[in-house]
């Protein structure tokens, strides 16, 4: 992955233009979902019963196995990057009345429209070096979901422009109360919280454990992107590197970490769960979503923190 180009030049500044309205748009879209909901919701078999969706990314396409119809409810999303380049699987729920064809067309001409007017951020797996596998859990309402990768190559061409955009459908409808009751089976070891410009992260995440990711900022989309620090690099070093992303001439040297997944952007005030299927070591969490005020990637403004997997 060319993190310099994807962050400072192409990927995040474009999303920054969308991000200036995304918080408000997301809330309006969420309200529209409630307003247009059918009178009767689907029965909920079990709040812990998860349907599996497997997504495989490669250069440059997605292969999605939904294992049959995906009912509204808890979904375990497994993302495999078979590479050879780094990719992500960011989900967007298309707003009612928006077709996948319109989303793709807008994505090609005006990403702000595609990712903020046409749709609602719906989680997924962050940038992941190949080969790699990550799993998350997401409470999913019925509708059409787009899966895209916005990672760019050395020429600043985003993955989705090369074909890394796909879709799948979630059937049925659940009430907000039913969605709020969903949770994975088994214990949750802790909570990672995204605030306005900071994270609250336990200093040590247990390898193999399940954690909740919550965007506590009700106005802005935040990601919980994760990188495994290179030997000899500290979280403070990574934070200083992020501060140079938007500087003239680009960042000060190559990125000091290997992309390790994390949780994709979610609608403000929402969240999901992620499995820590990472090797033990030192990691850094960062948010490249655009700041709602300045449009700069939040990581350049200090939204970077370190933690250890053990």
C-alpha positions in Angstrom: 0.0 0.0 0.0 1.2 3.5 -0.8 0.1 5.2 2.3 1.6 8.5 1.3 -0.5 8.8 -1.8 -3.7 7.3 -0.5 -3.7 9.5 2.6 -2.2 12.9 1.7 -3.1 13.1 -1.9 -6.1 11.1 -3.0 -8.0 9.0 -0.6 -8.5 11.1 2.5 -8.7 14.6 1.1 -11.5 13.4 -1.2 -13.3 11.8 1.8 -12.7 15.0 3.6 -15.0 16.9 1.3 -17.6 14.3 2.0 -16.9 14.3 5.7 -17.9 18.0 6.1 -21.5 16.9 5.6 -21.3 13.3 6.5 -22.3 13.7 10.2 -25.5 15.5 9.4 -26.3 13.4 6.3 -25.8 10.2 8.3 -28.3 11.4 11.0 -30.8 12.4 8.3 -30.4 9.1 6.6 -30.8 7.2 9.8 -34.0 9.1 10.5 -35.3 8.3 7.0 -34.7 4.6 7.7 -37.0 4.8 10.7 -39.6 7.0 8.8 -39.8 4.6 5.9 -39.7 1.4 7.9 -42.4 -1.2 7.3 -45.1 -1.4 9.9 -44.1 -4.9 10.9 -40.5 -6.0 11.7 -39.1 -9.4 11.2 -39.0 -11.7 14.2 -35.6 -12.0 15.8 -34.6 -15.6 16.3 -31.7 -14.9 18.7 -29.7 -11.7 19.5 -26.4 -13.7 19.3 -27.1 -15.6 16.1 -24.8 -14.3 13.4 -24.9 -14.9 9.7 -21.5 -15.2 8.0 -20.4 -13.1 5.0 -17.0 -13.9 3.5 -15.3 -11.2 1.4 -12.0 -11.8 -0.4 -10.1 -8.9 -1.9 -7.4 -9.2 -4.5 -5.8 -7.0 -7.2 -8.4 -5.7 -8.1 -11.7 -7.3 -7.3 -13.9 -8.6 -4.5 -15.4 -12.0 -4.3 -18.3 -12.2 -1.8 -19.9 -15.3 -0.5 -23.1 -14.5 1.5 -23.8 -18.2 2.2 -27.4 -17.7 1.0 -29.8 -14.9 1.9 -28.5 -12.5 4.5 -31.2 -11.6 7.0 -31.3 -8.3 8.8 -29.5 -8.9 12.1 -26.0 -9.7 13.4 -23.5 -10.4 10.6 -20.0 -11.8 11.0 -17.9 -10.3 8.2 -14.7 -12.1 7.4 -12.3 -10.2 5.1 -9.4 -11.9 3.5 -6.8 -9.9 1.5 -5.1 -12.2 -0.9 -3.1 -9.3 -2.3 -0.6 -8.9 -3.4 -1.3 -5.3 -2.4 -3.1 -4.0 0.7 -6.8 -3.5 0.5 -9.8 -2.7 2.7 -13.5 -3.7 2.8 -15.4 -0.6 3.7 -19.2 -1.0 3.8 -21.8 1.6 2.8 -25.5 1.0 3.2 -27.2 2.6 0.2 -30.0 5.0 1.2 -33.5 3.9 0.3 -34.2 4.6 -3.4 -30.5 4.7 -4.4 -29.4 2.0 -6.8 -26.0 0.4 -6.8 -25.6 1.7 -10.4 -26.1 5.3 -9.2 -23.7 4.7 -6.3 -21.0 3.4 -8.7 -21.5 6.2 -11.1 -21.3 8.9 -8.4 -18.2 7.2 -7.0 -16.5 7.6 -10.3 -17.4 11.3 -10.6 -18.0 12.7 -7.1 -17.1 10.5 -4.2 -18.6 13.0 -1.8 -22.0 12.3 -3.3 -21.5 8.6 -3.3 -20.3 8.3 0.3 -22.4 10.9 2.0 -25.5 11.6 0.0 -26.1 8.2 -1.6 -25.2 6.1 1.4 -24.4 5.7 5.1 -21.0 4.4 6.5 -21.6 0.9 7.7 -18.4 -0.5 9.1 -16.1 -3.1 7.6 -12.4 -3.9 7.8 -9.7 -1.3 7.5 -6.6 -1.3 5.4 -5.0 -4.8 5.6 -1.6 -5.9 4.2 -1.6 -9.2 2.3 -1.8 -11.9 3.0 -4.2 -11.3 5.9 -7.5 -12.1 7.5 -9.7 -10.1 9.9 -13.2 -10.6 11.3 -15.8 -8.1 12.6 -19.4 -8.3 13.7 -21.9 -5.7 12.6 -25.7 -5.3 13.4 -27.1 -4.8 9.9 -30.4 -3.4 8.8 -32.0 -4.6 5.6 -30.9 -2.9 2.4 -28.3 -2.9 -0.3 -24.7 -2.7 0.9 -21.7 -1.5 -1.2 -18.2 -2.8 -0.5 -15.3 -0.7 -1.7 -11.6 -0.3 -1.2 -10.3 3.2 -1.3 -6.6 2.3 -1.0 -4.6 3.9 -3.8 -1.5 2.8 -5.7 1.7 4.8 -6.4 -0.1 6.7 -9.1 -2.9 7.8 -6.7 -5.5 5.6 -8.4 -8.0 4.2 -5.9 -8.8 0.5 -5.9 -12.4 1.1 -6.6 -11.5 2.7 -9.9 -9.8 -0.6 -10.9 -12.9 -2.6 -10.0 -12.8 -3.1 -6.3 -16.5 -2.2 -5.7 -19.2 -4.8 -5.1 -22.6 -5.3 -3.5 -24.7 -7.6 -1.5 -28.2 -7.5 -0.1 -29.5 -7.8 3.5 -33.2 -8.8 3.6 -35.9 -8.0 6.0 -36.2 -5.2 8.6 -35.6 -4.9 12.3 -36.7 -2.2 14.7 -34.1 0.0 16.3 -34.7 -1.8 19.6 -34.1 -5.2 17.9 -30.8 -3.9 16.3 -29.7 -2.5 19.7 -30.2 -5.9 21.3 -27.8 -7.7 19.0 -24.4 -8.8 20.2 -22.0 -11.7 19.5 -22.0 -14.7 21.6 -19.3 -15.0 24.2 -17.6 -12.5 26.5 -16.6 -9.0 25.3 -13.1 -8.3 26.7 -13.4 -4.5 26.6 -14.4 -1.4 24.6 -12.5 0.8 22.2 -14.1 4.2 21.9 -13.5 6.9 19.2 -14.1 10.4 20.5 -13.9 13.7 18.7 -10.1 13.6 18.3 -8.9 10.8 20.5 -9.3 7.1 21.2 -9.9 5.4 24.5 -8.1 2.0 24.1 -7.1 -0.5 26.7 -3.3 -0.4 26.8 -3.2 -4.2 26.1 -5.6 -6.0 23.9 -5.8 -9.8 24.4 -5.0 -11.8 21.3 -8.0 -13.8 20.1 -10.4 -11.8 22.3 -13.5 -9.9 21.2 -13.8 -6.2 21.7 -16.5 -3.6 21.1 -15.8 -0.6 18.9 -17.9 2.5 19.5 -18.0 5.8 17.8 -19.0 8.1 20.7 -18.8 11.2 18.5 -22.4 11.7 17.4 -21.4 14.2 14.7 -18.6 12.6 12.8 -17.6 9.3 11.2 -14.5 7.8 12.7 -12.4 4.7 11.7 -10.4 2.5 14.0 -7.5 1.7 11.7 -4.6 -0.4 13.0 -1.0 -0.7 12.1 1.7 -2.9 13.5 4.7 -0.8 14.4 8.0 -1.6 12.7 10.8 -2.7 15.0 12.2 0.2 17.0 9.3 2.5 16.2 7.1 3.9 19.0 3.6 5.2 18.9 5.0 8.7 19.4 7.1 8.3 16.3 4.0 7.2 14.3 2.1 10.2 15.7 4.8 12.6 14.6 4.8 10.9 11.1 1.1 11.4 10.8 1.5 15.1 11.6 3.5 15.5 8.4 1.0 13.8 6.0 -0.4 17.0 4.7 2.8 18.9 4.7 4.2 20.3 1.4 6.2 17.5 -0.2 4.3 14.7 1.7 5.2 12.8 4.9 8.6 12.5 6.4 9.7 9.1 5.1 7.8 5.8 4.6 5.0 4.8 6.9 6.4 3.3 10.1 3.9 0.4 10.4 2.3 -2.4 8.5 -1.4 -2.1 7.8 -3.2 -4.5 10.1 -6.9 -4.0 9.6 -9.1 -2.5 12.3 -12.7 -1.3 12.0 -14.0 0.7 9.1 -15.9 3.9 9.4 -19.4 3.7 11.0 -22.3 6.1 11.2 -21.9 8.6 14.0 -22.8 7.2 17.4 -22.8 3.6 16.3 -20.3 0.7 16.3 -19.7 -3.0 16.2 -17.3 -5.7 17.4 -13.9 -6.9 16.2 -11.8 -10.0 16.9 -8.2 -9.4 17.8 -6.8 -11.9 15.4 -3.4 -10.1 15.3 0.0 -11.3 16.2 1.4 -10.2 19.6 3.3 -6.9 19.3 3.1 -3.1 19.4 0.4 -1.4 17.4 -0.9 2.0 16.6 -4.5 3.1 16.1 -5.3 6.0 13.8 -8.2 7.7 12.1 -7.8 8.9 8.5 -11.4 10.0 8.2 -11.7 13.8 7.5 -12.2 16.2 10.3 -15.7 17.7 10.3 -14.2 21.2 10.7 -11.0 21.3 8.8 -11.3 18.4 6.4 -7.8 17.2 7.3 -7.4 13.5 8.2 -8.0 13.2 12.0 -4.7 11.4 12.4 -2.9 14.6 11.3 -4.6 16.4 14.1 -3.5 13.9 16.8 -6.0 11.1 16.6 -3.3 8.4 17.0 -2.7 6.1 20.0 -0.6 3.1 20.7 -1.5 -0.2 22.3 -0.1 -3.7 22.6 -1.5 -7.1 21.6 -0.4 -9.9 24.0 
